[in-house]
Amino acid sequence: MTRLLDSLPELYRDLLPDFFRQDVPEETKATCSKCAMCKENAEGAVDSVDGVSRFFRPDTKCCTYFPRLPNYLVGALLSDDRPELAEGRRRMEARIAGRIGVTPQWVKPPAKFNFLYKNGHQFFGRAASLRCPYYGEASGGCTIWPYREAVCSTFFCKYVAGADGRKFWMSLKTYLTLTEIQLSRWTSLQLLPDYVLSGKDRPELNPLPLGVEDLDDAPPPAKAYAELWKEHAGREVEYFRACYQLVRGLTAEGLDKLLGLDGVIELKAVEKLFATSVSPQLPRTLRFNPDATVQWLPDGSVALGAYSDFDAIALPGEAYGLLVEFTGRQPVEAVRHHLREHKQADLSEDILVELYRHRILVEA
């Protein structure tokens, strides 16, 4: 067991609520150093579903994503002089110098990447052209790992608690994203008030069509960039470091005020979903999920998937034949009694919990 805080940037250690100091189960099924989604590490796994490979490329893994880094985490990276982060700092400095996606609030993906990401199909983990710019191809790891953002801190290809685990980590992502938005707005307000007061910090609900600069991976026009950054144009690195120093000086009470009622609500959701993920309750009635994918394997076992394209559960063929008895018309215990009396077979409560967590069986 590890503390939840240990999976997040160190900057949050004294800022986040007490909930984050408790132990959480380690996501042992998601193995980054030996990617569980690469074919060479997935012995006995299903090769494809509906003709589409389910494996990731070993030179991308799940890093076909361009993170949106808040200004204070950018500043934290640029302020960290440890040798092992030299490559990450170099890449970040190059992005800032290139000016594409560089704003007082974020260092974010280019508009072209967002378009491809939203409109692509079956590319995740498989398209080298969408590989994260901070991914170290030689090492197979992240060059900015201690300062990764909410999505990268909470994504796993597989979850120990199945669908319940995914719901918990997704709710945590929502809470951390709110934290990133509010802290990056607050620091911008201190250092470049016009950026916030003019509404430039608001999300783009209806992004403009891609322009020539977007398609050609060109920086924004010099005049527009200078107007965005005002007196900090050309001094972005110092600006980001100043954002980091502001957050370092913030207290937990200060963050709580910044998050407000939204923070209270999101934290309660995180706490509730965490409790469900670590202490699952088997519903009174269950039925076999009609949307579950079923693929027979050469050894006679069967791979069943439901809640995720990346995670399946394997059962002996005989056990799969018992699942059709779960129709939702009778309580679970009555179905188990029927199986014992008429088929001389049973599915233990532990197995039923796993099947429910993976949503192979669902509440009737």
Secondary structure per residue as TSV (DSSP state, phi and psi in degrees):
chain	resnum	aa	ss	phi	psi
A	1	M	-	360.0	140.0
A	2	T	E	-128.2	156.3
A	3	R	E	-71.1	145.5
A	4	L	G	-58.8	-38.0
A	5	L	G	-59.4	-29.5
A	6	D	G	-68.7	-15.2
A	7	S	G	-95.9	4.6
A	8	L	S	-119.8	162.2
A	9	P	-	-53.0	140.7
A	10	E	G	-59.3	-26.3
A	11	L	G	-56.5	-26.7
A	12	Y	G	-83.7	-7.1
A	13	R	T	-55.0	-39.2
A	14	D	T	-103.1	7.3
A	15	L	T	-107.5	-38.1
A	16	L	S	-80.6	156.9
A	17	P	-	-62.7	167.8
A	18	D	G	-58.3	-28.8
A	19	F	G	-50.7	-36.0
A	20	F	G	-74.6	-6.8
A	21	R	G	-93.2	1.2
A	22	Q	S	-89.9	163.9
A	23	D	E	-75.9	145.2
A	24	V	E	-128.5	148.5
A	25	P	-	-61.6	140.5
A	26	E	-	-74.2	137.6
A	27	E	-	-81.2	78.4
A	28	T	T	-71.5	-18.4
A	29	K	T	-79.3	-19.1
A	30	A	-	-101.6	102.8
A	31	T	-	-110.5	98.5
A	32	C	S	-66.6	-42.4
A	33	S	T	-69.5	-26.4
A	34	K	T	-132.9	78.9
A	35	C	-	-51.5	121.7
A	36	A	T	-69.8	-12.8
A	37	M	T	-99.6	2.4
A	38	C	B	-91.9	140.7
A	39	K	G	-57.9	-39.3
A	40	E	G	-67.9	-16.1
A	41	N	G	-108.0	6.2
A	42	A	-	-118.4	62.6
A	43	E	T	-61.0	127.2
A	44	G	T	79.5	3.8
A	45	A	-	-80.5	162.6
A	46	V	-	-71.4	128.4
A	47	D	-	-72.4	-41.0
A	48	S	E	-150.1	159.3
A	49	V	E	-127.6	124.1
A	50	D	T	54.8	36.8
A	51	G	T	81.7	-1.4
A	52	V	E	-106.8	127.4
A	53	S	E	-59.6	138.2
A	54	R	-	-97.5	-1.2
A	55	F	-	-89.9	155.2
A	56	F	B	-93.5	157.1
A	57	R	-	-71.9	140.3
A	58	P	T	-67.9	-19.5
A	59	D	T	-96.8	10.2
A	60	T	T	-131.1	-38.2
A	61	K	T	50.1	-136.9
A	62	C	T	-89.5	8.3
A	63	C	-	-87.8	35.9
A	64	T	-	-91.7	63.8
A	65	Y	-	-156.1	142.3
A	66	F	-	-111.6	106.2
A	67	P	-	-69.1	151.1
A	68	R	-	-102.0	103.6
A	69	L	E	-93.4	125.1
A	70	P	E	-68.7	153.9
A	71	N	H	-54.3	-38.6
A	72	Y	H	-72.8	-31.0
A	73	L	H	-74.2	-33.4
A	74	V	H	-60.5	-46.4
A	75	G	H	-63.9	-35.6
A	76	A	H	-64.4	-42.9
A	77	L	H	-61.8	-46.5
A	78	L	H	-68.7	-19.3
A	79	S	H	-92.4	-7.8
A	80	D	-	-94.2	112.0
A	81	D	-	-96.0	17.2
A	82	R	-	-64.2	137.2
A	83	P	G	-57.1	-35.8
A	84	E	G	-67.7	-12.4
A	85	L	G	-104.5	8.2
A	86	A	H	-59.6	-42.0
A	87	E	H	-67.6	-40.1
A	88	G	H	-62.8	-42.7
A	89	R	H	-62.8	-41.8
A	90	R	H	-60.8	-44.8
A	91	R	H	-65.8	-39.7
A	92	M	H	-66.6	-43.4
A	93	E	H	-61.0	-36.7
A	94	A	H	-67.3	-38.9
A	95	R	H	-65.0	-43.1
A	96	I	H	-63.0	-42.8
A	97	A	H	-63.8	-31.3
A	98	G	H	-76.2	-19.3
A	99	R	-	69.6	0.4
A	100	I	T	-82.5	120.7
A	101	G	T	74.5	13.8
A	102	V	B	-98.6	113.2
A	103	T	-	-128.8	167.2
A	104	P	S	-61.6	-17.1
A	105	Q	S	-101.1	-33.5
A	106	W	E	-141.8	159.2
A	107	V	E	-111.4	106.1
A	108	K	-	-121.8	169.9
A	109	P	-	-68.5	151.3
A	110	P	-	-64.6	158.1
A	111	A	H	-60.2	-34.8
A	112	K	H	-65.4	-39.7
A	113	F	H	-63.0	-46.0
A	114	N	H	-57.5	-40.6
A	115	F	H	-63.9	-46.7
A	116	L	H	-65.9	-39.3
A	117	Y	H	-64.9	-42.7
A	118	K	H	-74.9	-26.4
A	119	N	H	-110.0	0.8
A	120	G	-	-77.3	167.9
A	121	H	S	-139.3	127.8
A	122	Q	S	56.7	29.5
A	123	F	-	-94.6	-21.4
A	124	F	T	-62.0	125.7
A	125	G	T	80.7	-0.7
A	126	R	T	-128.8	-15.5
A	127	A	-	-102.4	109.2
A	128	A	G	-63.5	-28.1
A	129	S	G	-68.2	-16.5
A	130	L	G	-107.3	16.8
A	131	R	-	-66.5	141.4
A	132	C	-	-57.5	136.9
A	133	P	T	-68.7	-11.9
A	134	Y	T	-103.1	6.8
A	135	Y	E	-78.0	128.7
A	136	G	E	-89.4	101.4
A	137	E	T	-63.2	-37.5
A	138	A	T	-67.4	-41.0
A	139	S	T	-90.1	-19.7
A	140	G	T	73.6	19.6
A	141	G	E	-132.3	-176.8
A	142	C	E	-92.8	133.0
A	143	T	T	-83.3	-8.3
A	144	I	T	-126.3	25.6
A	145	W	G	-46.8	-46.1
A	146	P	G	-64.5	-12.7
A	147	Y	G	-124.8	28.2
A	148	R	-	-69.7	157.4
A	149	E	-	-95.0	-170.7
A	150	A	H	-60.0	-44.2
A	151	V	H	-63.7	-47.3
A	152	C	H	-69.4	-25.8
A	153	S	H	-78.6	-18.6
A	154	T	H	-122.9	-0.8
A	155	F	-	-89.8	134.2
A	156	F	-	-136.1	142.9
A	157	C	S	-72.0	-29.3
A	158	K	S	-137.6	151.6
A	159	Y	-	-125.4	134.0
A	160	V	T	-57.1	-38.7
A	161	A	T	-96.1	18.4
A	162	G	H	58.8	-135.8
A	163	A	H	-62.1	-34.2
A	164	D	H	-66.9	-38.4
A	165	G	H	-65.3	-41.4
A	166	R	H	-63.4	-40.6
A	167	K	H	-61.5	-40.5
A	168	F	H	-62.9	-50.9
A	169	W	H	-66.8	-32.4
A	170	M	H	-66.6	-38.9
A	171	S	H	-67.7	-36.0
A	172	L	H	-65.1	-38.8
A	173	K	H	-59.9	-41.9
A	174	T	H	-61.0	-44.1
A	175	Y	H	-63.9	-44.7
A	176	L	H	-68.4	-35.5
A	177	T	H	-63.9	-41.9
A	178	L	H	-59.3	-41.8
A	179	T	H	-61.0	-45.0
A	180	E	H	-62.4	-42.9
A	181	I	H	-63.4	-48.6
A	182	Q	H	-69.6	-40.4
A	183	L	H	-67.1	-39.8
A	184	S	H	-70.8	-31.9
A	185	R	H	-69.2	-42.9
A	186	W	H	-63.5	-44.7
A	187	T	H	-65.8	-39.3
A	188	S	H	-62.2	-39.3
A	189	L	H	-63.4	-34.6
A	190	Q	H	-71.7	-39.8
A	191	L	H	-99.5	-29.6
A	192	L	-	-144.9	70.6
A	193	P	H	-55.2	-34.1
A	194	D	H	-61.5	-30.2
A	195	Y	H	-60.3	-43.1
A	196	V	H	-81.9	-44.1
A	197	L	H	-65.6	-24.9
A	198	S	T	-90.3	2.0
A	199	G	T	84.1	10.7
A	200	K	T	-72.0	-12.1
A	201	D	T	-85.0	-6.3
A	202	R	S	-76.5	145.4
A	203	P	-	-66.2	149.0
A	204	E	-	-83.9	97.5
A	205	L	S	-71.4	-32.0
A	206	N	S	-129.2	82.8
A	207	P	-	-57.6	144.9
A	208	L	-	-69.2	155.9
A	209	P	-	-58.6	153.3
A	210	L	-	-62.1	133.5
A	211	G	-	-97.0	-178.6
A	212	V	H	-60.5	-43.2
A	213	E	H	-61.0	-40.1
A	214	D	H	-62.7	-46.6
A	215	L	H	-68.7	-32.5
A	216	D	T	-94.1	7.2
A	217	D	T	54.0	42.0
A	218	A	-	-100.7	151.0
A	219	P	-	-68.4	161.2
A	220	P	-	-64.6	159.1
A	221	P	-	-54.0	141.3
A	222	A	H	-56.6	-39.4
A	223	K	H	-65.8	-44.4
A	224	A	H	-65.8	-38.7
A	225	Y	H	-66.5	-42.7
A	226	A	H	-64.9	-36.6
A	227	E	H	-67.5	-34.3
A	228	L	H	-68.0	-44.0
A	229	W	H	-93.1	-13.2
A	230	K	G	52.2	-129.6
A	231	E	G	-71.1	-9.4
A	232	H	G	-93.0	-2.6
A	233	A	T	-60.7	129.4
A	234	G	T	86.6	-8.7
A	235	R	-	-126.2	33.5
A	236	E	H	-63.3	-38.8
A	237	V	H	-60.0	-44.8
A	238	E	H	-64.3	-37.3
A	239	Y	H	-61.5	-49.3
A	240	F	H	-62.6	-39.0
A	241	R	H	-64.9	-35.8
A	242	A	H	-66.9	-36.0
A	243	C	H	-60.8	-43.7
A	244	Y	H	-60.1	-44.4
A	245	Q	H	-64.2	-35.5
A	246	L	H	-63.6	-45.2
A	247	V	H	-68.3	-36.1
A	248	R	H	-58.5	-32.6
A	249	G	T	-86.6	-3.4
A	250	L	-	-80.8	148.0
A	251	T	-	-97.9	167.2
A	252	A	H	-61.3	-37.5
A	253	E	H	-65.4	-36.3
A	254	G	H	-65.2	-42.7
A	255	L	H	-64.5	-40.3
A	256	D	H	-58.1	-40.7
A	257	K	H	-66.9	-39.0
A	258	L	H	-65.2	-36.8
A	259	L	H	-78.6	-29.0
A	260	G	H	58.9	-150.7
A	261	L	H	-62.5	-37.5
A	262	D	H	-58.3	-40.3
A	263	G	H	-64.9	-40.6
A	264	V	H	-60.7	-46.4
A	265	I	H	-65.0	-47.0
A	266	E	H	-65.4	-36.3
A	267	L	H	-66.2	-40.8
A	268	K	H	-62.8	-37.7
A	269	A	H	-64.3	-41.6
A	270	V	H	-60.8	-47.2
A	271	E	H	-61.9	-42.8
A	272	K	H	-64.9	-45.2
A	273	L	H	-71.9	-29.4
A	274	F	H	-64.3	-45.1
A	275	A	H	-59.6	-40.1
A	276	T	H	-66.1	-38.3
A	277	S	H	-70.3	-30.8
A	278	V	H	-95.8	-18.4
A	279	S	S	-134.6	73.0
A	280	P	-	-67.6	145.1
A	281	Q	-	-114.2	120.2
A	282	L	-	-72.6	126.1
A	283	P	-	-61.1	160.0
A	284	R	S	-66.8	-38.9
A	285	T	E	-124.7	144.5
A	286	L	E	-134.2	152.3
A	287	R	E	-137.9	153.7
A	288	F	E	-67.8	132.0
A	289	N	-	-71.2	114.9
A	290	P	T	-66.5	-17.7
A	291	D	T	-91.7	-0.3
A	292	A	-	-65.4	142.6
A	293	T	E	-87.6	140.6
A	294	V	E	-127.8	122.5
A	295	Q	E	-137.2	121.3
A	296	W	E	-78.1	139.2
A	297	L	-	-102.7	159.5
A	298	P	T	-56.5	-28.0
A	299	D	T	-84.9	4.8
A	300	G	S	92.3	-6.1
A	301	S	-	-84.1	175.5
A	302	V	E	-133.3	138.5
A	303	A	E	-101.9	126.6
A	304	L	E	-118.4	132.1
A	305	G	E	-132.9	151.5
A	306	A	-	-152.3	-62.6
A	307	Y	S	-74.9	-18.4
A	308	S	-	-149.9	145.1
A	309	D	S	-72.5	-15.6
A	310	F	S	-100.6	-8.5
A	311	D	-	-130.7	125.7
A	312	A	E	-130.5	161.3
A	313	I	E	-122.0	133.8
A	314	A	E	-100.6	137.7
A	315	L	E	-133.9	151.2
A	316	P	-	-59.4	148.9
A	317	G	H	-56.5	-36.0
A	318	E	H	-64.7	-37.9
A	319	A	H	-67.3	-37.8
A	320	Y	H	-59.5	-37.2
A	321	G	H	-63.6	-20.2
A	322	L	H	-81.5	-21.4
A	323	L	H	-66.3	-28.6
A	324	V	T	-66.6	-15.0
A	325	E	T	-72.0	-17.7
A	326	F	-	-87.7	94.5
A	327	T	E	-104.0	-9.1
A	328	G	E	87.5	-3.2
A	329	R	E	-87.3	-17.7
A	330	Q	E	-129.3	153.9
A	331	P	E	-60.9	157.2
A	332	V	H	-56.2	-44.9
A	333	E	H	-64.0	-33.8
A	334	A	H	-68.0	-38.6
A	335	V	H	-65.5	-42.8
A	336	R	H	-63.4	-39.6
A	337	H	H	-62.4	-42.0
A	338	H	H	-61.9	-42.6
A	339	L	H	-63.4	-40.8
A	340	R	H	-68.4	-39.5
A	341	E	H	-76.1	-38.6
A	342	H	H	-109.1	-19.5
A	343	K	S	-122.9	1.1
A	344	Q	S	49.6	44.5
A	345	A	-	-145.8	165.9
A	346	D	-	-158.3	157.7
A	347	L	-	-120.1	119.0
A	348	S	-	-66.1	163.4
A	349	E	H	-62.0	-37.3
A	350	D	H	-61.0	-42.3
A	351	I	H	-66.6	-41.5
A	352	L	H	-63.3	-38.0
A	353	V	H	-62.3	-43.5
A	354	E	H	-64.2	-42.1
A	355	L	H	-63.7	-37.1
A	356	Y	H	-70.4	-42.9
A	357	R	H	-59.5	-35.1
A	358	H	T	-86.1	-1.4
A	359	R	T	61.9	26.5
A	360	I	S	-69.7	-42.0
A	361	L	E	-105.4	136.9
A	362	V	E	-126.7	159.3
A	363	E	E	-65.5	133.2
A	364	A	-	-82.1	360.0
